[in-house]
C-alpha cells in the first residue's frame, strides 16, 4: 500500500495503481496543467467519493510500500491519461476500467 500526499491530505492506494497514477499525474503537472482527480472513498469512510483539484503549484509526494517498481501497463496509462484530459478529470480506475477505492480514508498531515 502506497500513499499520495497532496496539500496535507494522505490518500492510500495499492502500489501498482499508485505507480500508474504517478505517471499520469506527473505528465499533466509537468506541462503546467491542473485537473480534477476523483476516486471512491475507502469503505471505512463510508460509501462516498472524493475529488481534489491537482495544481502544478502544489507539491505532491508519492511513497510506495515496495522498493520494486511494478509492471507498467501502456493500455492502463492510456485509459487514465484520457480520463485526465476529459471534462470529468482523472477518475481512478483499475486496469479493467472499474472504479477503484482508496485503501484508507484521507487524513490530514
Residue pairs with C-beta under 8 A, 6 or more apart in sequence:
1 12
1 13
1 14
1 15
1 65
1 103
1 104
2 12
2 13
2 14
2 15
2 18
2 19
2 62
2 63
2 64
2 65
3 10
3 11
3 12
3 13
3 18
3 62
3 63
4 10
4 11
4 13
4 18
4 21
4 22
4 60
4 61
4 62
5 11
5 60
5 61
5 62
5 63
5 109
6 52
6 54
6 58
6 59
6 60
6 61
7 52
7 58
8 108
8 109
9 52
9 106
9 107
9 108
9 109
10 106
10 107
10 108
10 109
11 39
11 50
11 102
11 104
11 106
12 42
12 102
12 103
12 104
13 21
13 39
13 92
13 100
13 102
13 103
14 103
15 64
15 65
15 66
15 70
16 70
16 71
17 92
17 94
17 100
18 62
18 64
19 64
19 69
19 70
19 72
20 72
20 73
20 76
20 77
20 80
21 37
21 80
21 90
21 92
22 62
23 72
23 77
24 77
24 80
24 81
24 84
24 90
25 37
25 54
25 60
25 84
25 90
27 81
28 34
28 35
28 54
28 84
28 90
29 54
29 56
29 60
30 56
32 56
33 56
34 53
34 54
34 55
34 56
35 53
35 54
35 84
35 89
35 90
36 51
36 52
36 53
36 54
36 88
36 89
36 90
37 51
37 52
37 54
37 84
37 89
37 90
37 91
37 92
38 49
38 50
38 51
38 88
38 89
38 90
38 91
38 92
39 49
39 50
39 91
39 92
39 99
39 100
39 101
39 102
40 48
40 49
40 92
40 99
40 100
40 101
40 102
41 47
41 48
41 49
41 50
41 101
41 102
41 105
41 106
42 101
42 102
42 103
42 104
42 105
43 101
44 104
44 105
45 102
45 105
45 106
50 102
50 106
51 89
54 60
54 90
73 95
75 95
76 95
79 93
79 97
80 90
80 93
83 89
83 90
83 91
83 93
84 90
91 99
92 99
92 100
92 102
93 99
93 100
94 100
